[in-house]
Amino acid sequence: MLRLSLVDRLQSRVARALLSLPEPAQRLLAGGGAIVRDGHTLDVQVQHMLALQRRLGRAEFERLTVAQARREMEVNALVLAPRTGPMEQVRDDRFPGPGGEIPVRVFRPRGLGRPSPALVYFHGGGFVVGSVESHDPVCRLLAEEARCVVISVEYRLGPEHRFPAAPDDALAAFRRVVATADALGVDPRRIAVGGDSAGGNLAAVVSLDTRGDAVRPAFQLLIYPAVDLTMSFPSIRTLGEGFFLERAKMAWFIEHYLRGEADKTDPRASPWFAPDLAGVPAAAVFTAGFDPLRDEGQAYAKKLAEAGVPTTYTCHGSMFHGFLNTCGGLSNARAPVNEIAAALRRGLA
């Protein structure tokens, strides 16, 4: 795992301590009263965390170089990351892919029988930042709580590798897990795909692309997925500033990922534009009340259900985009994350 610098470790300890204060103290430090949008009230811990970030002066991605943004993502993802017990095995591997080898990290929790259920996980980060390192704690948590092997995929990122490199790698990685299921000790009939944000997009794309495969995903776990890169849904406007993921950051990601305007409505970039969703695996879709991607996630869940796909949809109204990576410091985010893990465990049962 990536090691935080001394300054970053100190900031992490201070942030965790401040976020564990009694609620009245946190509300006072957050400044102002309750924040309400579209009938949802922002969690006080989240409000406090966002205020802390503003005081620390964390740089916005759109003002950084790509290399700087990637480093910032690695640090941000680990400062409040969940902590878990030791795994039976964590190992790095490489899968063959359409553009060269695809790095992966395999997590096997203790006490898991063989062949076991598995999750092929695609990290978030706007198709430009993020890695198996940034989402290492999240994958450990999902493996432990959902009782499955997790294969975390380091797909190619823009701008060095623009669309469709990421979905091509995601598809190749899933098919490789199926082909090597015996060696991995997993049950090919119980392999899910999942991811957060951009990773949720890729999980949805793999679910669409594999409808003609002999072995398809058993389940799709979509955590605040980005399914419409035209940025057309209302919550992009109403929640596009002040809640961690901002409209300017999303535009920066898309600019670095896509080749041009026409890609925005390609179903492999924006699954929302797939003309037919019938035949994809059962899905659990999770959104957050203060996430600009909330409305498109909800609409995609509805579209899945209307296509006859067994789908559950949950909006955690007090949460924000990225709560999955912060549940180690935000105790109020742990219950929503536990729900996500429980949905995965049920989907793989």
Residue frames relative to the residue before (quaternion, step in Angstrom):
aa qw qx qy qz dx dy dz
M 1.0000 0.0000 0.0000 0.0000 0.00 0.00 0.00
L 0.5819 -0.5624 0.4625 0.3623 3.52 -1.24 0.56
R 0.2728 -0.7492 0.5813 0.1622 3.58 -0.98 0.86
L 0.4024 -0.7061 0.5312 0.2394 3.55 -0.85 0.98
S 0.5361 -0.5978 0.4832 0.3490 3.56 -1.19 0.58
L 0.6864 -0.4645 0.3520 0.4350 3.56 -1.29 0.24
V 0.6520 0.5072 -0.3145 0.4677 3.60 0.95 -0.86
D 0.6679 0.4971 -0.3044 0.4626 3.58 0.92 -0.89
R 0.6430 0.5169 -0.3248 0.4626 3.60 1.01 -0.78
L 0.6390 0.5190 -0.3186 0.4699 3.54 1.03 -0.81
Q 0.6572 0.4998 -0.3102 0.4713 3.59 0.93 -0.88
S 0.6234 0.5393 -0.3379 0.4543 3.58 1.04 -0.73
R 0.6742 0.4909 -0.3027 0.4613 3.60 0.89 -0.91
V 0.6549 0.5025 -0.3129 0.4697 3.56 0.96 -0.86
A 0.6585 0.5129 -0.3137 0.4527 3.59 0.90 -0.91
R 0.6641 0.4980 -0.3131 0.4615 3.61 0.90 -0.88
A 0.6458 0.5147 -0.3213 0.4635 3.58 1.02 -0.77
L 0.6749 0.4928 -0.2957 0.4629 3.58 0.89 -0.91
L 0.7003 0.4725 -0.2685 0.4629 3.57 1.01 -0.80
S 0.6465 0.4847 -0.3271 0.4900 3.57 1.29 -0.03
L 0.4156 0.7058 -0.4702 0.3288 3.59 1.27 0.13
P 0.6390 -0.5001 0.3910 0.4344 3.62 -1.19 0.31
E 0.6604 -0.5610 0.3347 0.3702 3.56 -1.11 0.75
P 0.6502 0.5103 -0.3567 0.4355 3.68 0.82 -0.77
A 0.6481 0.5076 -0.3187 0.4699 3.59 1.02 -0.78
Q 0.6487 0.5122 -0.3242 0.4601 3.57 0.98 -0.80
R 0.6476 0.5148 -0.3256 0.4577 3.58 0.96 -0.82
L 0.6364 0.5237 -0.3244 0.4643 3.56 1.04 -0.78
L 0.6896 0.4751 -0.2777 0.4707 3.58 0.92 -0.91
A 0.6177 0.5495 -0.3457 0.4438 3.57 1.13 -0.63
G 0.3384 -0.7588 0.4916 0.2608 3.57 1.12 -0.62
G 0.8061 0.2260 -0.1791 0.5168 3.57 -0.86 0.95
G 0.5842 -0.5917 0.4403 0.3388 3.50 -1.36 0.18
A 0.7752 -0.3180 0.2543 0.4830 3.51 -1.31 -0.34
I 0.2889 -0.7372 0.5896 0.1595 3.56 -1.15 0.74
V 0.0343 -0.8088 0.5857 -0.0409 3.56 -0.66 1.16
R 0.0645 0.7671 -0.6354 0.0611 3.55 -0.99 0.93
D 0.8643 -0.0106 -0.0054 0.5028 3.56 -0.97 0.90
G 0.7265 -0.4464 0.2373 0.4655 3.57 1.01 0.80
H 0.6334 0.4989 -0.3340 0.4882 3.60 1.27 0.02
T 0.2452 -0.7532 0.5935 0.1426 3.58 -1.11 0.76
L 0.4451 -0.7125 0.4782 0.2560 3.56 -0.73 1.07
D 0.5183 -0.6392 0.4795 0.3047 3.56 -0.95 0.94
V 0.5291 -0.6696 0.4166 0.3132 3.58 -0.88 0.92
Q 0.6149 0.5334 -0.3548 0.4598 3.60 1.05 -0.63
V 0.6462 0.5084 -0.3148 0.4741 3.57 0.99 -0.85
Q 0.6343 0.5301 -0.3230 0.4608 3.58 0.97 -0.87
H 0.6534 0.5032 -0.2979 0.4808 3.56 0.99 -0.88
M 0.6515 0.5229 -0.3187 0.4478 3.61 0.91 -0.91
L 0.6609 0.5018 -0.3095 0.4643 3.59 0.93 -0.88
A 0.6284 0.5184 -0.3307 0.4765 3.58 1.07 -0.72
L 0.6338 0.5242 -0.3291 0.4639 3.60 1.01 -0.79
Q 0.6462 0.5221 -0.3241 0.4525 3.59 0.94 -0.83
R 0.6432 0.5130 -0.3264 0.4654 3.56 0.99 -0.79
R 0.6628 0.5025 -0.3115 0.4596 3.59 0.97 -0.82
L 0.6696 0.4946 -0.2974 0.4675 3.59 1.06 -0.73
G 0.3622 -0.7701 0.4604 0.2524 3.56 1.25 -0.30
R 0.1336 0.8078 -0.5581 0.1347 3.56 0.98 0.82
A 0.4576 -0.7107 0.4661 0.2613 3.59 -0.81 1.04
E 0.4320 -0.6678 0.5408 0.2740 3.56 -1.13 0.68
F 0.5896 -0.6196 0.3861 0.3454 3.57 -0.94 0.91
E 0.6749 0.5307 -0.3103 0.4082 3.57 0.90 -0.92
R 0.6715 0.4570 -0.2989 0.5010 3.59 1.27 -0.15
L 0.6407 0.5230 -0.3045 0.4725 3.58 1.31 0.02
T 0.5317 -0.5342 0.5171 0.4057 3.51 -1.32 0.10
V 0.6574 -0.4969 0.3671 0.4315 3.58 -1.20 0.31
A 0.6496 0.5182 -0.3234 0.4527 3.60 0.93 -0.85
Q 0.6574 0.4993 -0.3075 0.4733 3.60 0.97 -0.83
A 0.6458 0.5219 -0.3191 0.4569 3.59 0.98 -0.84
R 0.6413 0.5201 -0.3305 0.4571 3.58 1.00 -0.76
R 0.6472 0.4968 -0.3243 0.4787 3.58 0.96 -0.77
E 0.6395 0.5295 -0.3234 0.4540 3.59 0.97 -0.85
M 0.6366 0.5274 -0.3220 0.4614 3.58 1.01 -0.81
E 0.6437 0.5304 -0.3286 0.4431 3.59 0.91 -0.91
V 0.6826 0.4834 -0.2835 0.4690 3.55 0.93 -0.95
N 0.6624 0.5227 -0.3100 0.4381 3.59 0.82 -1.02
A 0.6841 0.5118 -0.2905 0.4308 3.57 0.96 -0.89
L 0.7374 0.4315 -0.2304 0.4658 3.59 1.13 -0.55
V 0.5216 0.6737 -0.4133 0.3214 3.61 1.15 -0.51
L 0.8043 0.1635 -0.0710 0.5669 3.60 0.94 -0.89
A 0.2743 0.8140 -0.4764 0.1877 3.57 1.23 0.46
P 0.5585 -0.5939 0.4509 0.3633 3.59 -1.17 0.52
R 0.2540 -0.7425 0.5992 0.1584 3.53 -1.24 0.55
T 0.0750 -0.8057 0.5875 -0.0030 3.55 -0.90 0.94
G 0.6094 -0.5369 0.4298 0.3945 3.51 -1.34 0.10
P 0.6934 -0.4735 0.3333 0.4289 3.58 -1.28 0.10
M 0.4117 -0.6802 0.5565 0.2411 3.52 -1.22 0.67
E 0.5751 -0.5337 0.4684 0.4063 3.55 -1.28 0.26
Q 0.7971 -0.0794 0.0877 0.5922 3.54 1.00 -0.87
V 0.0250 0.7304 -0.6826 -0.0036 3.53 -1.17 0.77
R 0.1311 0.8094 -0.5601 0.1178 3.56 -0.58 1.08
D 0.3709 -0.7017 0.5655 0.2242 3.54 -1.18 0.64
D 0.0206 -0.7835 0.6201 -0.0338 3.52 -1.09 0.80
R 0.2560 -0.7365 0.5946 0.1959 3.56 -1.30 -0.04
F 0.2073 -0.7651 0.6013 0.1002 3.53 -0.97 0.97
P 0.4961 -0.6136 0.4982 0.3594 3.60 -1.10 0.52
G 0.0277 -0.8135 0.5807 -0.0165 3.56 -0.98 0.83
P 0.6959 -0.5006 0.3209 0.4026 3.57 -1.26 0.21
G 0.7707 0.2926 -0.1761 0.5379 3.60 1.19 -0.42
G 0.7430 -0.2650 0.1855 0.5859 3.56 1.25 0.36
E 0.7374 -0.4108 0.2851 0.4540 3.56 -1.27 -0.14
I 0.2672 -0.7426 0.5983 0.1384 3.56 -1.13 0.81
P 0.3216 -0.7450 0.5443 0.2126 3.63 -0.56 1.06
V 0.0056 -0.7773 0.6291 -0.0043 3.57 -1.06 0.79
R 0.1919 -0.7398 0.6272 0.1502 3.55 -1.31 0.35
V 0.1968 -0.8007 0.5623 0.0634 3.56 -0.76 1.11
F 0.1154 -0.7908 0.6009 0.0134 3.55 -0.83 1.12
R 0.0003 -0.7781 0.6280 -0.0146 3.56 -0.83 1.01
P 0.3168 -0.7662 0.5241 0.1946 3.63 -0.55 1.10
R 0.6228 -0.5526 0.4032 0.3797 3.54 -1.23 0.39
G 0.8366 0.2688 -0.1807 0.4418 3.53 -1.20 0.63
L 0.4962 0.6544 -0.4325 0.3721 3.59 1.20 0.32
G 0.4016 -0.7329 0.4984 0.2306 3.57 -0.76 1.04
R 0.3122 -0.7190 0.5880 0.1997 3.54 -1.37 0.15
P 0.5345 -0.2392 -0.8083 0.0607 1.54 -1.88 1.64
S 0.2885 -0.7915 0.5272 0.1111 3.54 -0.98 0.89
P 0.5700 -0.5440 0.4631 0.4059 3.56 -1.24 0.25
A 0.1404 -0.8049 0.5748 0.0460 3.58 -1.17 0.52
L 0.1995 -0.7363 0.6349 0.1224 3.51 -1.33 0.49
V 0.2066 -0.7213 0.6482 0.1298 3.56 -0.90 0.99
Y 0.1046 -0.8538 0.5099 -0.0132 3.56 -0.34 1.32
F 0.1566 -0.7709 0.6147 0.0577 3.53 -1.01 0.97
H 0.3823 -0.7652 0.4769 0.2022 3.57 -0.57 1.19
G 0.4888 -0.6336 0.5157 0.3059 3.51 -1.32 0.41
G 0.3474 0.7423 -0.5349 0.2054 3.54 -1.36 0.08
G 0.5870 -0.6458 0.3597 0.3302 3.57 1.13 0.60
F 0.5634 -0.6197 0.3645 0.4071 3.60 1.24 0.43
V 0.6845 0.4657 -0.2678 0.4929 3.60 1.29 0.12
V 0.7814 0.1649 -0.0758 0.5971 3.60 1.05 -0.78
G 0.5858 0.5691 -0.4321 0.3823 3.57 -1.30 0.08
S 0.0226 0.7942 -0.6029 0.0730 3.54 -1.21 0.57
V 0.6706 -0.4322 0.3709 0.4753 3.55 -1.27 -0.15
E 0.6013 0.5576 -0.3577 0.4467 3.60 1.17 -0.50
S 0.6820 0.4982 -0.3062 0.4392 3.59 0.79 -0.98
H 0.7760 0.3267 -0.1664 0.5133 3.58 1.07 -0.72
D 0.2925 0.7723 -0.5080 0.2448 3.58 1.23 0.38
P 0.6894 0.4649 -0.3188 0.4550 3.68 0.74 -0.85
V 0.6279 0.5392 -0.3293 0.4545 3.59 1.03 -0.80
C 0.6805 0.4885 -0.2954 0.4593 3.58 0.90 -0.89
R 0.6102 0.5313 -0.3471 0.4743 3.58 1.06 -0.67
L 0.6572 0.5164 -0.3072 0.4550 3.56 0.95 -0.91
L 0.6784 0.4827 -0.2996 0.4659 3.60 0.86 -0.92
A 0.6296 0.5305 -0.3391 0.4552 3.59 0.98 -0.78
E 0.6991 0.4783 -0.2703 0.4576 3.56 0.89 -0.98
E 0.7394 0.4380 -0.2386 0.4522 3.58 0.80 -1.02
A 0.7424 0.3872 -0.2231 0.4991 3.60 1.00 -0.78
R 0.3416 -0.7720 0.4734 0.2514 3.60 1.32 -0.10
C 0.5485 0.5628 -0.4269 0.4473 3.52 0.64 1.20
V 0.5196 -0.5576 0.5267 0.3765 3.52 -1.35 0.20
V 0.1426 -0.7700 0.6153 0.0903 3.57 -1.03 0.78
I 0.1244 -0.7623 0.6331 0.0516 3.54 -0.90 1.01
S 0.1493 -0.8100 0.5656 0.0425 3.56 -0.32 1.30
V 0.2353 -0.8213 0.5165 0.0582 3.54 -0.71 1.18
E 0.2032 -0.7639 0.6029 0.1081 3.57 -0.86 1.01
Y 0.0986 -0.8245 0.5572 -0.0033 3.54 0.26 1.35
R 0.6204 -0.5549 0.3990 0.3846 3.58 -1.24 0.40
L 0.2754 -0.7814 0.5505 0.1028 3.54 -1.09 0.86
G 0.4553 -0.6308 0.5497 0.3042 3.52 -1.33 0.43
P 0.5948 -0.0799 -0.7817 -0.1696 1.55 -2.39 0.71
E 0.4665 0.6829 -0.4604 0.3225 3.60 1.20 -0.12
H 0.7856 0.1166 -0.0363 0.6066 3.57 1.04 -0.82
R 0.1417 -0.8353 0.5289 0.0500 3.55 -0.05 1.27
F 0.7241 -0.3816 0.3378 0.4647 3.54 -1.37 0.17
P 0.6283 -0.1844 -0.7533 -0.0618 1.62 -1.97 1.60
A 0.1919 0.8192 -0.5256 0.1259 3.63 1.07 0.58
A 0.6765 0.5123 -0.3115 0.4277 3.60 0.85 -0.93
P 0.7109 0.4158 -0.2988 0.4822 3.67 0.72 -0.86
D 0.5879 0.5583 -0.3785 0.4465 3.62 1.09 -0.55
D 0.6742 0.4780 -0.2943 0.4800 3.59 0.94 -0.87
A 0.6337 0.5398 -0.3339 0.4421 3.58 0.97 -0.85
L 0.6635 0.4998 -0.2963 0.4715 3.56 0.94 -0.90
A 0.6583 0.5073 -0.3105 0.4615 3.58 0.92 -0.90
A 0.6523 0.5205 -0.3223 0.4470 3.60 0.98 -0.81
F 0.6416 0.5063 -0.3380 0.4668 3.59 0.92 -0.82
R 0.6808 0.4883 -0.3025 0.4545 3.58 0.82 -0.95
R 0.6258 0.5321 -0.3407 0.4574 3.60 1.06 -0.63
V 0.6245 0.5235 -0.3379 0.4709 3.58 1.01 -0.76
V 0.6363 0.5171 -0.3256 0.4708 3.58 0.98 -0.83
A 0.7002 0.4945 -0.2740 0.4361 3.57 0.84 -1.02
T 0.7732 0.3018 -0.1589 0.5347 3.59 1.11 -0.65
A 0.1961 0.8310 -0.5023 0.1367 3.56 1.19 0.51
D 0.6430 0.5300 -0.3367 0.4385 3.59 0.90 -0.85
A 0.6806 0.4875 -0.2901 0.4637 3.58 0.87 -0.95
L 0.6838 0.4720 -0.2758 0.4833 3.57 1.09 -0.69
G 0.4097 -0.7248 0.4592 0.3099 3.57 1.25 -0.31
V 0.5503 0.6036 -0.3998 0.4159 3.58 1.11 0.65
D 0.5005 -0.6429 0.5074 0.2807 3.51 -1.31 0.52
P 0.3846 -0.7575 0.4688 0.2418 3.64 -0.45 1.11
R 0.6298 0.5310 -0.3428 0.4515 3.60 1.20 -0.35
R 0.7578 0.3123 -0.1707 0.5469 3.60 1.27 -0.27
I 0.3634 0.6871 -0.5339 0.3328 3.56 0.65 1.18
A 0.1581 -0.7901 0.5894 0.0576 3.56 -0.60 1.17
V 0.2438 -0.6980 0.6360 0.2213 3.52 -1.38 0.17
G 0.1107 0.8053 -0.5748 0.0936 3.57 -1.04 0.70
G 0.1389 0.7865 -0.5970 0.0752 3.50 -1.32 0.23
D 0.3907 -0.6967 0.5491 0.2459 3.51 -1.33 0.23
S 0.8496 0.1048 -0.0985 0.5074 3.55 -1.12 0.81
A 0.8126 0.0356 0.0055 0.5817 3.63 -0.47 -1.14
G 0.6332 0.5321 -0.3280 0.4565 3.57 1.09 -0.67
G 0.6069 0.5299 -0.3478 0.4795 3.58 1.14 -0.58
N 0.5835 0.5593 -0.3448 0.4773 3.54 1.14 -0.71
L 0.7035 0.4700 -0.2788 0.4543 3.59 0.78 -1.01
A 0.6207 0.5264 -0.3470 0.4661 3.60 1.03 -0.68
A 0.6464 0.5058 -0.3167 0.4754 3.58 1.02 -0.77
V 0.6509 0.5151 -0.3148 0.4603 3.59 1.00 -0.81
V 0.6445 0.5031 -0.3257 0.4748 3.60 0.94 -0.84
S 0.6279 0.5388 -0.3330 0.4522 3.58 1.02 -0.76
L 0.6651 0.4780 -0.2902 0.4949 3.58 1.08 -0.71
D 0.7058 0.5020 -0.2702 0.4206 3.57 0.85 -1.00
T 0.7242 0.4529 -0.2460 0.4582 3.61 1.10 -0.57
R 0.3500 0.7696 -0.4882 0.2163 3.61 1.18 0.17
G 0.7214 0.4100 -0.2541 0.4969 3.60 1.15 -0.47
D 0.4912 0.6725 -0.4287 0.3503 3.60 1.26 0.01
A 0.5751 -0.5808 0.4478 0.3624 3.55 -1.21 0.52
V 0.7642 0.1611 -0.0998 0.6166 3.58 1.11 -0.72
R 0.0827 -0.8105 0.5798 -0.0089 3.53 -0.58 1.21
P 0.6508 -0.4825 0.3707 0.4541 3.61 -1.18 0.23
A 0.4447 -0.6943 0.5043 0.2568 3.53 -1.08 0.76
F 0.7951 0.0305 0.0681 0.6019 3.55 1.19 -0.58
Q 0.1438 -0.7709 0.6077 0.1255 3.58 -1.20 0.48
L 0.1754 -0.7767 0.6032 0.0464 3.53 -0.88 1.10
L 0.0219 -0.8277 0.5582 -0.0531 3.57 -0.30 1.29
I 0.0835 -0.8170 0.5703 -0.0198 3.54 -0.34 1.33
Y 0.7952 -0.2645 0.0594 0.5424 3.55 -0.43 1.34
P 0.0404 0.8633 -0.5013 0.0430 3.58 0.70 1.12
A 0.3447 -0.6816 0.6051 0.2244 3.54 -1.24 0.64
V 0.0427 0.8520 -0.5174 0.0677 3.59 -0.12 1.25
D 0.7491 0.2901 -0.1862 0.5657 3.61 1.27 -0.10
L 0.1500 -0.8343 0.5274 0.0580 3.58 -0.11 1.29
T 0.4959 0.6014 -0.4630 0.4220 3.58 1.21 0.30
M 0.3073 -0.7880 0.4787 0.2354 3.59 1.34 -0.20
S 0.3199 0.8122 -0.4280 0.2342 3.56 1.00 0.89
F 0.6016 0.6005 -0.3745 0.3705 3.62 1.12 -0.40
P 0.6601 -0.5746 0.3144 0.3678 3.61 -1.06 0.74
S 0.6534 0.5409 -0.3421 0.4044 3.63 0.90 -0.79
I 0.5121 0.6126 -0.4303 0.4211 3.60 1.20 -0.29
R 0.7095 0.4347 -0.2466 0.4968 3.57 1.03 -0.82
T 0.7346 0.4539 -0.2613 0.4312 3.60 0.77 -1.00
L 0.7800 0.2763 -0.1440 0.5426 3.60 1.16 -0.57
G 0.4053 0.7834 -0.4032 0.2438 3.56 1.30 0.25
E 0.7597 0.2512 -0.1902 0.5688 3.60 1.25 0.05
G 0.8212 0.3364 -0.2226 0.4037 3.53 -1.11 0.76
F 0.7457 0.3925 -0.2155 0.4934 3.60 1.22 -0.16
F 0.7289 -0.4613 0.1952 0.4668 3.54 0.93 1.11
L 0.7622 0.1741 -0.1207 0.6117 3.62 0.56 -1.07
E 0.0416 -0.8294 0.5567 -0.0237 3.56 -0.52 1.17
R 0.6846 -0.5196 0.3330 0.3878 3.52 -1.24 0.57
A 0.6506 0.5208 -0.3248 0.4473 3.61 0.95 -0.83
K 0.6360 0.5200 -0.3227 0.4701 3.58 1.05 -0.77
M 0.6477 0.5175 -0.3201 0.4586 3.59 0.96 -0.85
A 0.6465 0.5121 -0.3193 0.4667 3.60 0.96 -0.85
W 0.6269 0.5344 -0.3262 0.4637 3.60 1.08 -0.77
F 0.6338 0.5244 -0.3233 0.4678 3.58 0.98 -0.85
I 0.6962 0.4894 -0.2818 0.4431 3.57 0.75 -1.06
E 0.6257 0.5452 -0.3281 0.4512 3.57 1.03 -0.82
H 0.7219 0.4327 -0.2439 0.4819 3.58 1.03 -0.78
Y 0.6868 0.5022 -0.2720 0.4496 3.59 1.22 -0.37
L 0.7737 0.3712 -0.1967 0.4742 3.57 0.72 -1.04
R 0.5167 -0.6474 0.4701 0.3049 3.55 -1.26 0.49
G 0.7886 -0.1564 0.1329 0.5797 3.55 1.14 -0.58
E 0.7724 -0.3908 0.2515 0.4329 3.53 -1.36 0.09
A 0.6430 0.5579 -0.3360 0.4030 3.60 0.94 -0.83
D 0.6010 0.5864 -0.3637 0.4034 3.61 1.10 -0.61
K 0.5633 0.6501 -0.3876 0.3314 3.60 1.08 -0.63
T 0.7636 0.3332 -0.1889 0.5198 3.61 1.06 -0.64
D 0.4062 0.6660 -0.5032 0.3718 3.59 1.24 0.32
P 0.4818 -0.7009 0.4338 0.2973 3.65 -0.69 0.98
R 0.6386 0.5104 -0.3465 0.4600 3.62 1.15 -0.38
A 0.6584 0.4176 -0.3078 0.5454 3.58 1.33 -0.10
S 0.7826 0.1136 -0.0264 0.6115 3.55 1.06 -0.86
P 0.2676 -0.8099 0.4977 0.1575 3.63 0.03 1.23
W 0.5021 0.6586 -0.4170 0.3745 3.58 1.20 -0.44
F 0.7200 0.4529 -0.2444 0.4655 3.60 1.06 -0.73
A 0.3866 0.6888 -0.5134 0.3354 3.61 1.19 0.25
P 0.4418 -0.7356 0.4361 0.2713 3.61 -0.65 1.02
D 0.8003 0.1032 -0.0258 0.5900 3.59 1.12 -0.58
L 0.1824 -0.8045 0.5598 0.0786 3.58 -0.75 1.06
A 0.3944 0.7354 -0.4757 0.2781 3.60 1.25 0.01
G 0.7958 0.3437 -0.2465 0.4333 3.52 -1.11 0.76
V 0.5409 0.5867 -0.4334 0.4187 3.59 1.20 0.08
P 0.6293 -0.5675 0.3566 0.3934 3.62 -1.14 0.42
A 0.6720 -0.4612 0.3959 0.4230 3.52 -1.33 0.32
A 0.1797 -0.8209 0.5412 0.0309 3.53 -1.04 0.85
A 0.1158 -0.7054 0.6870 0.1301 3.49 -1.37 0.45
V 0.0910 -0.8030 0.5890 -0.0006 3.55 -0.67 1.16
F 0.0762 -0.7957 0.6009 0.0021 3.54 -0.84 1.06
T 0.0176 -0.7786 0.6272 0.0088 3.55 -1.01 0.86
A 0.3482 -0.7057 0.5731 0.2286 3.56 -1.37 0.04
G 0.5815 -0.6391 0.3908 0.3173 3.54 -1.02 0.83
F 0.7661 0.3094 -0.1686 0.5375 3.59 1.13 -0.63
D 0.4564 0.6517 -0.4510 0.4044 3.53 1.08 0.85
P 0.4709 -0.6740 0.4843 0.2992 3.63 -0.81 0.88
L 0.6703 0.4898 -0.2956 0.4726 3.61 1.18 -0.48
R 0.3598 0.7787 -0.4647 0.2195 3.59 1.27 -0.03
D 0.7256 0.4713 -0.2770 0.4179 3.58 0.66 -1.07
E 0.6696 0.4851 -0.3231 0.4603 3.60 0.94 -0.76
G 0.6140 0.5360 -0.3514 0.4606 3.60 1.09 -0.63
Q 0.6559 0.5036 -0.3041 0.4730 3.56 0.98 -0.87
A 0.6642 0.5056 -0.3045 0.4588 3.57 0.93 -0.90
Y 0.6496 0.5109 -0.3259 0.4591 3.59 0.99 -0.78
A 0.6180 0.5302 -0.3430 0.4684 3.59 1.01 -0.74
K 0.6535 0.5059 -0.3091 0.4706 3.57 0.97 -0.85
K 0.6539 0.5139 -0.3103 0.4605 3.57 0.98 -0.83
L 0.6141 0.5322 -0.3389 0.4742 3.58 1.08 -0.72
A 0.6751 0.4966 -0.2962 0.4580 3.57 0.84 -0.98
E 0.6646 0.5058 -0.3053 0.4574 3.60 0.96 -0.83
A 0.6555 0.4836 -0.3031 0.4945 3.59 1.24 -0.45
G 0.5899 -0.6092 0.3522 0.3961 3.59 1.27 0.12
V 0.4805 0.6570 -0.4426 0.3762 3.58 1.25 0.29
P 0.4416 -0.6735 0.5119 0.2989 3.65 -0.76 0.92
T 0.0828 0.8273 -0.5365 0.1443 3.56 -0.42 1.24
T 0.1067 -0.7402 0.6569 0.0965 3.53 -1.10 0.76
Y 0.1161 -0.7894 0.6011 0.0447 3.53 -1.07 0.78
T 0.0062 0.7893 -0.6126 0.0409 3.55 -0.92 0.97
C 0.1088 -0.7566 0.6415 0.0643 3.53 -0.96 0.96
H 0.2112 -0.7502 0.6142 0.1238 3.56 -0.70 1.08
G 0.3105 -0.8524 0.3942 0.1472 3.48 0.16 1.44
S 0.7233 0.4417 -0.2590 0.4633 3.60 1.04 -0.63
M 0.6179 0.5898 -0.3238 0.4068 3.58 1.29 -0.20
F 0.3605 -0.7152 0.5701 0.1833 3.55 -1.41 0.15
H 0.6467 -0.4962 0.3971 0.4218 3.56 -1.29 0.21
G 0.7650 0.3287 -0.2611 0.4884 3.55 -0.67 1.13
F 0.4011 0.7441 -0.4737 0.2470 3.60 1.21 0.01
L 0.5438 0.6342 -0.3964 0.3807 3.59 1.15 -0.53
N 0.7345 0.4353 -0.2289 0.4675 3.58 0.95 -0.90
T 0.7200 0.4572 -0.2417 0.4627 3.60 1.22 -0.22
C 0.4468 0.7391 -0.4353 0.2542 3.60 1.22 -0.02
G 0.5402 0.5926 -0.4191 0.4258 3.60 1.24 0.05
G 0.7510 0.3383 -0.1956 0.5322 3.56 1.19 -0.55
L 0.7004 0.3716 -0.2316 0.5637 3.55 1.23 -0.55
S 0.2741 -0.7983 0.5122 0.1590 3.58 -0.10 1.27
N 0.6431 0.5385 -0.3289 0.4339 3.60 1.09 -0.65
A 0.6226 0.5270 -0.3459 0.4637 3.59 1.26 -0.25
R 0.5364 0.6627 -0.4097 0.3245 3.59 1.16 -0.36
A 0.6339 0.5337 -0.3459 0.4401 3.63 0.96 -0.76
P 0.6552 0.4848 -0.3301 0.4761 3.66 0.88 -0.75
V 0.6503 0.5007 -0.3254 0.4696 3.59 0.99 -0.77
N 0.6175 0.5320 -0.3432 0.4668 3.60 1.04 -0.70
E 0.6229 0.5328 -0.3343 0.4651 3.60 1.07 -0.72
I 0.6288 0.5309 -0.3302 0.4624 3.57 1.02 -0.79
A 0.6704 0.4913 -0.2943 0.4718 3.57 0.90 -0.94
A 0.6466 0.5194 -0.3208 0.4574 3.58 1.00 -0.80
A 0.6334 0.5231 -0.3295 0.4654 3.59 1.01 -0.77
L 0.6373 0.5145 -0.3229 0.4742 3.58 1.02 -0.78
R 0.6548 0.5160 -0.3208 0.4496 3.57 0.89 -0.90
R 0.6536 0.4962 -0.3111 0.4793 3.60 0.99 -0.82
G 0.6671 0.5229 -0.3051 0.4341 3.57 0.94 -0.87
L 0.7224 0.4136 -0.2336 0.5025 3.57 1.16 -0.56
A 0.4378 0.7208 -0.4510 0.2921 3.59 1.30 -0.12
